[in-house]
Amino acid sequence: MRSLIENHIDDFLEILTYEKRFWKDFWDRLPFKPITENYAKRFENFYDKLSKISRNELTEFSHVYEEQKEKLKEELSIRIRKNARNLELSREDFVVYLIAGIGEKDWVVVDGKHEKVIVFDVFSLWKKGKFSQLSDAVYQAVVHFRHGDMEGDYYDKSEIFSKLKEEITKLDNENLLQNICKLLDKNVPYYNWTGFYLMDEKEDGILVLGPYVGEPTEHVRIPVGRGICGQAAATKLTFVVQDVSSETNYLSCSPHVKSEIVVPILRNDGSVFGEIDIDSHFKAPFDERDTEFLEWIAKQLLVRVVHWKDFERKIKIAYLDSYLSFILNEIVKYNIPFDVSLYVHHDPEKVPENLYKIWRIARKLRNAKVHKIVVVDNVDEQKAEMRANLGGFLLSYQDLQRPVPEIIRKMIVEGVEEISRVLFFIHHNATRLAQSFVNTRIITEYVLKPESNVNTILYAFLTGITAGYSGSFNRAMFFYYTDGQFVFQKALGPRSEEEARKIWEAIEDIELNMSDFLETVSKDFRSALESVYEGKIIRQDEITQYLDGEPHIVAKGDLPKIAEEFDIVNEFAVMALKSGNKFVGLLLADNNFDRKPISDYQLAVLKDLGNQMVLVLENKRFLEAIKEKAEIDALTGLRTRRSLEEFIASSPVGQFSVAFLDLNEFKLINDMYGHERGDEVLKKLGKCINLNIRKEDLAFRYGGDEIVLIIKSVEKEVVRKVIERISECFARATELSFSTGVALYPEEGDIYKVLKLADERSYKSKITGKIEFE
């Protein structure tokens, strides 16, 4: 057999060695007449189109072709000759010419000297991004040529089938078989008759014609075993016949039919329900992609048609308990439309109960619908996807095994922010009254225990204010009262929108209650939010109208300074904690991230927990302890003298240096400019210290303008560098300086002696202007 495919791409790419003004001459001189002449005649204004080809684009194509031509040559030969008999290649009445043409049409048929020539423009195929599918495209051209077509463009079967799968999963069950036939007939060029044969329910061994699209057929009833359809039913195997004329057991439906593929539809018990039958007017058009696609359809029908009554029954009896019913009824109020995609195993007994519940919900709610149903082969591939305009959510097979409350929790914790917000709020409404009462009682019981500690108690109250099973505020802060101001002490809540999406398991877990929190939280726990507001205060005279001991909703514009200081974006709630006429502290809470108006219920929770806090703080005599143990000085942002005393009392181990810093001429600043200016200087000093000490070092405000540094090194150069960085920063910020004395521990004595030596050396430093060591 002579060569069927002639590759002349290299010859045509020689055009790149010519200037564009000579491209027409190049084409006319090509030694492939009359093929090139006849090819050019197939296009209007051929030479004009030739001159408009991008040289850069054609050059890029040439590089790709050069890299892959040997591989493609082998693939082409194998692909075509695989079906040599069906395509009647022995007739030798055509040849395929591979060229680099004008990129307009993938292939056209022209007259050659002795035969027909399928001129295939590989450049056109490359422009569509399908160069790697050249062998498939050439084979397809030959199939269409045998059908009588004289030109065509490559269609990617894989893409067609992928799109059709998506469309089929979205079809309603009503008239499903008929609509599948219509889809296939419309979208697959070589499917010329598409239909279903179904087993007769009354007479064994007979296939009855079902829905179809195409020419009418006289074969309305086919015995099992007779014809290609009957053989597929008898063997329960897919039959692919590329040339029906070679098949002895073939029932002719039409003289136009050249090939046929039949796929049986089997029930879960292995019996035959029916089959899909495709007739084609093309010879040898089918390959493994057709088989896979049609067998995929047969699997989808197991759920949608074959066993639908079993699935329908299980959907209807899926139990929606009172909790889930409440959630669903509340969701309807928000009118958020969403689609549900279900991935279901074909055996109804192996489908999780929760998937049936979701299926029922999607059919029940007016704002939901079943978007698509996909039948999967493996049990653990089952899942449910929910998608709304706001975002989507996926429940895996493992998720579907969980109890409903756990699934709701997962959706709250991992879902898109807006949807999580809605679900969280609904869940909070479902449990709030009973849970709020329970949590208040649990905290009170904990307080009465001798091992209770102030840190845990404060966080427990803040948890009650913020947790979804209680107050449901986004953030909550506690300030202690001292000397006419409320000083920031504790806080709980996310720091940003992004963090707000990650709802903490320790707080938001619907199975976690306050008792669990109190048992697991460390007494040394510290919220990350607190680092943002350390040292901040609210003066009593700033909020006079809100200090009656009742919770108040405050608009951002009413207290703009406080709103800005604590990054409040909307309204917030404040409540002064009072014991009689004495202030104990202040609570501040907001809905900073879900931006919801503060509800009456939230105010009630705030008031209840706030009053409980007053009782706890008073009865346990914690108020003074909180003030004394406040770690951070409100003015400088440094640790307090009380913290230094605790450090000294702890009998520190290891080596370190103690530096004593004393501001120069600080009294003069206060006398000349007032204490407000002096406070500014101290703030800037504190900031410079915090910016320039190392992570392991400690800084304390000893008193007034005196600072003590614990520098975890006894090397003078290390200590000197730390202090000089602080000094340079402070000088830039204020044009002021400080004196520094340094002593080494334990080299120069116990901690008390070392502290005294450092203090004494700071006085010497005022005279020398240097950092004074021993």
Disulfide bonds with the S-S distance in Angstrom:
Cys688-Cys729 2.18
